């Protein structure tokens, strides 16, 4: 349907005088008037243009008005175009019923009363204008929705890229810290060991100082390993996701005192590095939330591989998350977890029961290795 502000009106009559009279009568409405002197010409016009209303003579040679109306109704483009029959006073009641049967919305008998005809045509012009405005509004909304979807896809792609870059940067920094500082500290211990071998037994103050330096170096090495593991646990790359989750659960228990019961079958592993990283980071975020908000004393962790779908379930016995907290747009941790599974067509479901704890279920297709 055209969205022009000026509507088109099709007038069909085999009598040229009637055509001119109707044209003159409707000229004041300020719309585009299209004339046709036969049913065949009217059908050609309807194929090319949209009309707010069609004024159709019932009795015409060739294809009469009734057949013309039926053919107009049979075409998808003009199926809902209003048709008003304009015919002579001699038409009987049966003809009127026939007109309504083929889709007419009204039936006007000649001679036409100008005010009546203009009033009826004006109504259909107004309806046409409102429909056109509605179509424009729908089209604009669809365009806006499409642009929003495109923006959302781009933002998610950017977020995924930023996560990937950040993860790679953390891997690089972790390796530099582990290899660079770790090797330097190990070398320093070796030098101190050599130095101790050169000291005499009566140089007790120096021996005690060096022993203190040994302890400081050992503490620093431990801190370096802890920092490197926080950035990127070596076990995730070297032993896989199941081992990394087991290691993280054990570390979490040591740090917080919250018991972690893990059930990780060997066959539940085998994800590619990107999926493994996403699941592991989600697990870390869940444990962080448990420590900060849950007031829990126990966390149960289960991981399985079911029909090429990895499933990780975490259940705590804390106070239980509420629906409001789950849907809170400021819950960046939950939003981050949801974003991590989207690139892999994964799902994350979070539910809580007040006083009985929170349950987090992560499912992600294993994909190809």
KEKOLPA-467141 format. One record per residue (C-alpha): x, y, z; residue number from 1. Coordinates in Angstrom, 2 decimals, decimal comma, always signed. Layout:
N
- X;Y;Z;k
- X;Y;Z;NUM
...
//
This chain:
369
- X;Y;Z;k
- +0,00;+0,00;+0,00;1
- +1,23;+3,46;-0,88;2
- +2,07;+5,72;+2,05;3
- +1,43;+8,96;+0,11;4
- -0,57;+11,66;+1,93;5
- -2,84;+12,00;-1,14;6
- -5,20;+9,08;-1,71;7
- -6,29;+7,76;-5,10;8
- -9,94;+7,16;-5,95;9
- -10,88;+4,91;-8,87;10
- -14,14;+5,79;-10,70;11
- -15,41;+3,13;-13,11;12
- -18,34;+3,74;-15,49;13
- -18,90;+3,00;-19,18;14
- -20,84;+6,27;-19,55;15
- -18,43;+9,18;-20,14;16
- -20,99;+11,66;-18,86;17
- -21,30;+9,80;-15,54;18
- -17,50;+9,70;-15,24;19
- -17,21;+13,45;-15,74;20
- -20,05;+14,14;-13,33;21
- -18,52;+12,01;-10,56;22
- -15,12;+13,55;-11,21;23
- -16,52;+17,05;-10,89;24
- -18,42;+16,10;-7,73;25
- -15,38;+14,63;-5,95;26
- -12,81;+17,17;-7,18;27
- -13,27;+19,25;-4,04;28
- -11,92;+16,43;-1,82;29
- -8,41;+17,20;-3,04;30
- -7,52;+13,59;-3,84;31
- -6,20;+11,94;-7,00;32
- -9,11;+10,84;-9,22;33
- -8,46;+7,99;-11,66;34
- -11,06;+7,24;-14,37;35
- -11,81;+3,94;-16,09;36
- -14,59;+3,32;-18,64;37
- -14,67;-0,49;-18,44;38
- -14,12;-3,39;-16,07;39
- -11,03;-4,43;-18,03;40
- -9,43;-1,01;-17,67;41
- -10,33;-0,91;-13,98;42
- -8,53;-4,24;-13,43;43
- -5,43;-2,89;-15,17;44
- -5,49;+0,18;-12,93;45
- -5,85;-1,92;-9,79;46
- -2,82;-3,97;-10,82;47
- -0,65;-0,84;-10,94;48
- -1,95;+1,35;-8,10;49
- -3,52;+1,30;-4,65;50
- -6,83;+3,03;-4,06;51
- -8,57;+4,38;-0,98;52
- -11,97;+3,49;-2,49;53
- -13,40;+2,30;-5,82;54
- -16,69;+3,67;-7,22;55
- -17,96;+0,97;-9,56;56
- -20,87;+0,96;-12,00;57
- -22,79;-2,31;-11,72;58
- -24,00;-2,59;-15,34;59
- -21,26;-2,38;-17,99;60
- -20,66;-4,19;-21,28;61
- -17,95;-6,87;-21,28;62
- -16,93;-7,53;-17,71;63
- -19,72;-6,04;-15,63;64
- -19,30;-4,44;-12,21;65
- -20,08;-7,62;-10,27;66
- -17,44;-9,68;-12,06;67
- -14,97;-6,79;-11,84;68
- -15,50;-6,56;-8,07;69
- -15,00;-10,31;-7,71;70
- -11,72;-10,20;-9,67;71
- -10,54;-7,22;-7,60;72
- -11,25;-9,16;-4,40;73
- -9,39;-12,21;-5,75;74
- -6,13;-10,27;-6,05;75
- -3,92;-9,99;-2,99;76
- -3,02;-6,34;-3,52;77
- -6,63;-5,13;-3,79;78
- -8,33;-7,69;-1,58;79
- -9,27;-5,16;+1,10;80
- -9,90;-2,09;-1,08;81
- -13,42;-0,71;-0,33;82
- -15,83;-0,93;-3,30;83
- -18,98;+1,23;-3,56;84
- -21,43;+0,26;-6,30;85
- -23,03;+3,21;-8,09;86
- -25,95;+2,10;-10,26;87
- -29,30;+3,04;-11,71;88
- -32,52;+3,24;-9,71;89
- -34,03;+0,33;-11,66;90
- -31,72;-2,22;-9,97;91
- -33,66;-4,72;-7,89;92
- -32,96;-5,97;-4,38;93
- -31,33;-9,13;-5,73;94
- -28,71;-7,08;-7,56;95
- -27,88;-5,26;-4,35;96
- -27,38;-8,53;-2,50;97
- -25,21;-9,75;-5,34;98
- -23,09;-6,64;-5,00;99
- -22,52;-7,27;-1,30;100
- -21,72;-10,92;-2,02;101
- -18,84;-9,97;-4,32;102
- -17,37;-7,67;-1,69;103
- -19,03;-4,27;-1,94;104
- -19,11;-2,16;+1,21;105
- -21,95;+0,07;+0,05;106
- -24,53;+0,49;-2,71;107
- -25,55;+3,94;-4,01;108
- -28,46;+4,41;-6,41;109
- -28,41;+7,11;-9,09;110
- -29,17;+9,94;-9,14;111
- -26,40;+10,44;-6,59;112
- -26,94;+12,81;-3,69;113
- -23,66;+14,78;-3,67;114
- -23,40;+15,26;+0,10;115
- -24,04;+11,57;+0,77;116
- -21,45;+10,39;-1,75;117
- -18,80;+12,86;-0,59;118
- -19,42;+11,94;+3,04;119
- -19,02;+8,22;+2,36;120
- -15,94;+8,66;+0,19;121
- -14,40;+10,98;+2,80;122
- -14,73;+8,26;+5,44;123
- -12,75;+5,79;+3,32;124
- -10,14;+8,44;+2,52;125
- -9,69;+9,05;+6,25;126
- -9,42;+5,30;+6,91;127
- -6,89;+4,99;+4,11;128
- -4,80;+7,83;+5,56;129
- -4,88;+6,29;+9,05;130
- -3,93;+2,91;+7,65;131
- -1,07;+4,45;+5,68;132
- +0,15;+6,23;+8,81;133
- -0,03;+2,96;+10,72;134
- +1,96;+1,20;+8,01;135
- +4,61;+3,92;+8,19;136
- +4,76;+3,60;+11,97;137
- +5,07;-0,19;+11,78;138
- +7,78;+0,10;+9,12;139
- +9,69;+2,61;+11,24;140
- +9,40;+0,38;+14,29;141
- +10,57;-2,65;+12,33;142
- +13,52;-0,65;+11,04;143
- +14,32;+0,54;+14,55;144
- +14,07;-3,01;+15,90;145
- +16,34;-4,26;+13,11;146
- +18,89;-1,57;+13,91;147
- +18,69;-2,43;+17,60;148
- +19,25;-6,11;+16,78;149
- +22,22;-5,20;+14,62;150
- +23,62;-2,99;+17,38;151
- +23,10;-5,78;+19,92;152
- +24,93;-8,26;+17,69;153
- +27,78;-5,81;+17,19;154
- +27,99;-5,02;+20,91;155
- +28,04;-8,71;+21,80;156
- +30,69;-9,35;+19,17;157
- +32,71;-6,47;+20,61;158
- +32,20;-7,76;+24,16;159
- +33,30;-11,22;+23,05;160
- +36,34;-9,76;+21,34;161
- +37,23;-7,70;+24,40;162
- +36,90;-10,77;+26,63;163
- +39,11;-12,74;+24,28;164
- +41,72;-9,97;+24,16;165
- +41,60;-9,59;+27,94;166
- +41,97;-13,34;+28,40;167
- +44,96;-13,45;+26,04;168
- +46,52;-10,50;+27,83;169
- +46,04;-12,22;+31,19;170
- +47,68;-15,35;+29,78;171
- +50,64;-13,29;+28,57;172
- +51,03;-11,42;+31,86;173
- +50,66;-14,63;+33,88;174
- +53,39;-16,32;+31,86;175
- +55,69;-13,31;+32,11;176
- +55,17;-13,15;+35,87;177
- +55,59;-16,89;+36,30;178
- +58,54;-17,30;+33,97;179
- +60,29;-13,96;+34,41;180
- +59,88;-13,25;+38,12;181
- +59,79;-16,94;+39,04;182
- +63,06;-17,67;+37,29;183
- +64,69;-14,54;+38,71;184
- +63,66;-15,49;+42,25;185
- +64,84;-19,07;+41,74;186
- +68,18;-17,75;+40,48;187
- +68,41;-15,51;+43,53;188
- +67,88;-18,53;+45,81;189
- +70,65;-20,39;+43,99;190
- +73,01;-17,45;+44,45;191
- +72,18;-17,29;+48,16;192
- +72,78;-21,02;+48,45;193
- +76,20;-20,56;+46,87;194
- +76,88;-17,65;+49,22;195
- +75,96;-19,72;+52,27;196
- +78,50;-22,30;+51,17;197
- +81,21;-19,65;+51,26;198
- +80,45;-18,48;+54,78;199
- +82,32;-19,72;+57,85;200
- +80,47;-21,26;+60,75;201
- +81,32;-18,35;+63,03;202
- +79,56;-15,84;+60,75;203
- +76,27;-16,47;+62,47;204
- +74,67;-13,02;+61,90;205
- +75,19;-13,36;+58,14;206
- +73,82;-16,91;+58,12;207
- +70,70;-15,77;+60,00;208
- +70,24;-12,84;+57,61;209
- +70,51;-15,12;+54,60;210
- +68,01;-17,53;+56,17;211
- +65,62;-14,59;+56,52;212
- +66,22;-13,75;+52,88;213
- +65,42;-17,35;+51,92;214
- +62,09;-17,09;+53,70;215
- +61,31;-13,77;+52,00;216
- +62,15;-15,23;+48,60;217
- +59,94;-18,28;+49,26;218
- +57,06;-16,01;+50,29;219
- +57,57;-13,90;+47,16;220
- +57,63;-17,01;+44,93;221
- +54,36;-18,12;+46,54;222
- +52,83;-14,67;+45,89;223
- +54,02;-14,73;+42,29;224
- +52,44;-18,14;+41,74;225
- +49,23;-16,97;+43,38;226
- +49,05;-13,85;+41,19;227
- +49,82;-15,84;+38,04;228
- +47,20;-18,46;+38,93;229
- +44,63;-15,73;+39,55;230
- +45,28;-14,31;+36,09;231
- +45,28;-17,69;+34,34;232
- +45,59;-21,03;+36,16;233
- +48,15;-23,23;+34,43;234
- +46,06;-26,28;+35,26;235
- +43,31;-25,05;+32,90;236
- +45,63;-25,17;+29,89;237
- +47,67;-28,17;+30,97;238
- +45,10;-30,53;+32,53;239
- +41,71;-29,30;+31,27;240
- +38,50;-27,87;+32,64;241
- +37,63;-30,59;+35,15;242
- +41,04;-30,37;+36,82;243
- +40,87;-26,56;+36,85;244
- +37,43;-26,57;+38,51;245
- +38,65;-29,09;+41,08;246
- +41,70;-26,94;+41,81;247
- +39,58;-23,76;+42,07;248
- +37,09;-25,44;+44,43;249
- +39,91;-26,64;+46,69;250
- +41,50;-23,18;+46,72;251
- +38,12;-21,59;+47,46;252
- +37,59;-23,93;+50,41;253
- +41,02;-23,10;+51,84;254
- +40,46;-19,35;+51,47;255
- +36,88;-19,09;+52,73;256
- +36,30;-22,14;+54,91;257
- +33,21;-23,01;+52,85;258
- +33,16;-26,73;+52,07;259
- +33,20;-27,66;+48,38;260
- +31,96;-31,08;+47,30;261
- +32,87;-31,76;+43,65;262
- +31,66;-34,50;+41,33;263
- +33,57;-34,23;+38,04;264
- +33,59;-37,26;+35,76;265
- +36,59;-37,58;+33,41;266
- +34,35;-37,80;+30,33;267
- +32,84;-34,41;+31,20;268
- +35,98;-32,71;+29,90;269
- +37,12;-32,18;+26,32;270
- +35,98;-28,63;+25,51;271
- +37,98;-26,36;+23,24;272
- +40,02;-23,61;+24,98;273
- +37,41;-20,89;+24,39;274
- +34,54;-22,88;+25,89;275
- +36,72;-24,13;+28,74;276
- +37,68;-20,57;+29,59;277
- +34,05;-19,38;+29,49;278
- +32,83;-22,17;+31,81;279
- +35,78;-21,75;+34,19;280
- +35,28;-17,98;+34,46;281
- +31,57;-18,52;+35,16;282
- +32,50;-20,98;+37,90;283
- +34,90;-18,42;+39,40;284
- +32,19;-15,74;+39,33;285
- +29,67;-18,06;+41,01;286
- +32,14;-18,83;+43,81;287
- +32,87;-15,12;+44,20;288
- +29,13;-14,42;+44,61;289
- +28,82;-17,26;+47,11;290
- +31,63;-15,82;+49,21;291
- +30,25;-12,28;+49,08;292
- +26,50;-12,70;+49,35;293
- +25,28;-16,23;+50,08;294
- +26,22;-16,77;+53,75;295
- +26,67;-20,42;+52,76;296
- +28,63;-23,18;+54,49;297
- +28,64;-25,67;+51,61;298
- +28,82;-25,70;+47,81;299
- +28,08;-28,78;+45,68;300
- +29,54;-28,91;+42,16;301
- +28,53;-31,43;+39,45;302
- +29,78;-31,54;+35,87;303
- +28,60;-33,97;+33,19;304
- +28,70;-34,42;+29,43;305
- +25,26;-35,34;+28,11;306
- +24,80;-35,83;+24,34;307
- +27,62;-33,42;+23,47;308
- +26,24;-30,86;+25,92;309
- +28,42;-29,97;+28,88;310
- +26,39;-29,33;+32,03;311
- +27,82;-27,66;+35,13;312
- +25,62;-27,30;+38,21;313
- +26,53;-25,38;+41,35;314
- +24,31;-25,47;+44,45;315
- +24,99;-23,65;+47,72;316
- +23,08;-23,83;+51,01;317
- +23,00;-20,09;+51,61;318
- +20,19;-17,57;+51,93;319
- +19,04;-17,96;+48,31;320
- +19,02;-15,37;+45,55;321
- +15,72;-13,58;+44,83;322
- +14,10;-13,05;+41,40;323
- +14,65;-9,31;+41,81;324
- +18,37;-9,84;+42,33;325
- +18,56;-12,16;+39,32;326
- +16,92;-9,56;+37,03;327
- +18,73;-6,57;+38,50;328
- +20,41;-4,76;+35,56;329
- +23,17;-3,63;+37,94;330
- +24,16;-7,25;+38,65;331
- +27,18;-7,09;+36,37;332
- +28,44;-10,47;+37,51;333
- +25,25;-12,22;+36,37;334
- +25,18;-10,22;+33,14;335
- +28,80;-11,18;+32,50;336
- +28,04;-14,86;+33,03;337
- +25,15;-14,73;+30,58;338
- +27,28;-12,98;+27,99;339
- +30,01;-15,61;+28,25;340
- +27,75;-18,46;+27,09;341
- +25,96;-16,59;+24,27;342
- +28,74;-16,96;+21,63;343
- +28,48;-20,74;+22,00;344
- +24,65;-20,96;+22,03;345
- +24,86;-21,94;+25,68;346
- +22,46;-21,27;+28,54;347
- +22,73;-20,32;+32,16;348
- +19,83;-20,65;+34,59;349
- +19,87;-19,15;+38,07;350
- +17,26;-19,82;+40,73;351
- +17,03;-19,49;+44,47;352
- +14,86;-20,59;+47,37;353
- +14,81;-18,29;+50,37;354
- +16,76;-19,89;+53,20;355
- +17,69;-22,97;+51,15;356
- +20,28;-21,68;+48,73;357
- +20,99;-20,78;+45,11;358
- +21,25;-23,10;+42,13;359
- +23,22;-22,22;+38,97;360
- +23,01;-24,48;+35,91;361
- +25,34;-23,91;+32,95;362
- +24,89;-25,83;+29,71;363
- +27,08;-25,34;+26,66;364
- +27,49;-27,40;+23,47;365
- +30,85;-29,13;+23,45;366
- +31,57;-28,19;+19,83;367
- +34,53;-29,50;+17,90;368
- +38,00;-29,77;+19,34;369
//
